[in-house]
Amino acid sequence: MLKIEAKLNLEKTTLRDTTRLFKRYNILTNIDRDVTMSDTRIKIYPLVLFAIPNYNLNSIYDINEKLKQYAMGSESNDDEDIN
């Protein structure tokens, strides 16, 4: 099993190498040509569950949700208590 830790930002070489590896094993397909662009679309197949543990996928999903909220202008922080 692959050991990948969730990071906020990946280096371009790491991103390219990981994408290349996952494409080789038909785990994902990139829809757009350059995978290092921020608006690149990729199709991830369910087979990814065999390569990456579920808790890593959950943390990546949580980071993505926080980034979406930030992009929409939400300034709330989950760690702060608002009274």
Secondary structure, 3 states (H helix, E strand, C coil): CCCCCCCCCCCHHHHHHHHHHHHHCCCEEECCCCCCCCCCCEEECCCHHHHCCHHHHHHHHHHHHHHHHHHCCCCCCCCCCCC
